[in-house]
Amino acid sequence: MDEVMINRRFADYLLLLTSEDPVVALTTGHTFGTWKKQKGWNPLHIVDAEGCYFFDVNGKKYLDFSSQLMCSNLGHKNKAVIEAICDQARKLPYISPAFTCDVRAELTKLLLSVFPKGLEKFFYSTSGTEANEAAIKIARLYTGKYKIISRYRSYHGSTGASIAATGDLRRLPIEPSGKVDGIIFAPDVDSYRSPFGVEFSERAIASAQYIDYMIRNEGNVAAILFEPVVGTNGVLVPPKDYLPMLKEIAEKHGVLLIADEVMSGWGRTGEWFAVNHWNVKPDILTTAKGITGAYAPLGVTATTREIAEYFEDHFFAHGHTYEAHPLTLAPAIAAINEYKRLDLINEARRKGEYLGKRLNDLMEKHPSVGDVRGLGLFWAIELVKNRKTKEPFYNSNDKLLGKPSLLGKIAQEMMVQRGVYINDWLSHFIIAPPLIITRDEIDEGVNALDQSLKIADREVV
Ligand SMILES: Cc1ncc(COP(=O)(O)O)c(C=O)c1O
């Protein structure tokens, strides 16, 4: 290649780097980026994805170490799921939910085989938010009561009742105008941080007892809404007695248990659903995300036969145009069959042990790592300025004010320098790779984190 040619290539390359990508410009100029101030948003333009990797417009490859938004559990471009969508699109892309179709029956039969026993009637929607909206409405209609107990470290969705029942910072900007009556918050079950001093298992029991106290003193409590393993808010795994105790308390008072398994379901924790770890049967279970491996937007609200029977003679006051949409049901059937064929639930447990061990080893090396916790292929690493004081690098206020975050900087460095995508939220990273991940890919992700954590180590005081 002569020098002129080389210079021309270099000039083209520079142009590529500096010119504004029209896809990015149209995206940021005319569509909203979520949960942020809009100024400064500069999304990466992605053009392809395969297995545990995705690729940007410049051909750069990234390991997906968080399954996008903890939803791409099957990895990218699963052939069976794609085929199911294409076949359904050719056969029957849409029919009103007032009718029925083959995939509605087939998925229902499959769900009966994987959901915790006793959950027998389903409402199909298109997101986790909608699944929780339906759950709250059903609980209120069925019990005739209106209060819902949620917890501070929680996220349950972005609209109406589901954002009102969200305990984290995302609820704050919609108050007071978006406030929904009757949502009350109980203490969290967090092994690392707590407003109370005592040991974790005692704290968890005290938290459950406090819910008992709330129910007795509030009156009118319809349901307790909880993430069995809290997701975005830090992968908080309860100790063994907490959920069985919550079940006992709920039963004693005739209050329903609504398990939000939008993120924790579909093998993420090494069980089909996280409640299975404690053998606790909720009255209502909600899920979305992994049910289709994120190939199509499907939410499910599952109820017991008892709740279902109530609506035999009472008006079921709920519904959507795209409820039970065939293009969301068909990929769910294929996805569940893939979870089974590839034995991914057990794989998540096996590989999760390895991932957990590797992440725990990082704690030895990095003074900025305050805590490592998780279950299955669902882990959080919490960073702190100081292990003794547990002072976080970033908090909810910083996020609401749009301040730059150190964890965001580390995540960015991992993307740019090491080709690894990892999800950060406030003071922790969420490590939740596709369940098909290999040991080598786990090593690739953890090694990248190992390198990039040096940025935080330098800020430790
Ligand atoms: C536990 C939990 N519930 C509900 C939701 C809302 O689901 P969606 O974003 O599909 O509306 C999420 C989303 O992250 C979640 O993690």
The ligand as an SDF file (V2000), in Angstrom:
LIG
                    3D

 16 16  0  0  0  0  0  0  0  0999 V2000
  -37.6240   -7.1720   40.0410 C   0  0  0  0  0  0  0  0  0  0  0  0
  -38.1700   -6.3940   38.8760 C   0  0  0  0  0  0  0  0  0  0  0  0
  -39.4930   -6.1750   38.8000 N   0  0  0  0  0  0  0  0  0  0  0  0
  -40.0230   -5.4910   37.7840 C   0  0  0  0  0  0  0  0  0  0  0  0
  -39.2370   -4.9720   36.7790 C   0  0  0  0  0  0  0  0  0  0  0  0
  -39.8560   -4.2160   35.6440 C   0  0  0  0  0  0  0  0  0  0  0  0
  -39.8010   -5.0000   34.4930 O   0  0  0  0  0  0  0  0  0  0  0  0
  -39.8720   -4.3200   33.0450 P   0  0  0  0  0  0  0  0  0  0  0  0
  -38.6560   -3.4860   32.8850 O   0  0  0  0  0  0  0  0  0  0  0  0
  -39.9420   -5.4970   32.1040 O   0  0  0  0  0  0  0  0  0  0  0  0
  -41.1270   -3.5230   33.0100 O   0  0  0  0  0  0  0  0  0  0  0  0
  -37.8600   -5.1710   36.8190 C   0  0  0  0  0  0  0  0  0  0  0  0
  -36.9740   -4.6110   35.7940 C   0  0  0  0  0  0  0  0  0  0  0  0
  -35.7840   -4.5660   35.8940 O   0  0  0  0  0  0  0  0  0  0  0  0
  -37.3100   -5.9020   37.8970 C   0  0  0  0  0  0  0  0  0  0  0  0
  -35.9870   -6.1260   38.0070 O   0  0  0  0  0  0  0  0  0  0  0  0
  1  2  1  0
  2  3  1  0
  2 15  2  0
  3  4  2  0
  4  5  1  0
  5  6  1  0
  5 12  2  0
  6  7  1  0
  7  8  1  0
  8  9  2  0
  8 10  1  0
  8 11  1  0
 12 13  1  0
 12 15  1  0
 13 14  2  0
 15 16  1  0
M  END
$$$$
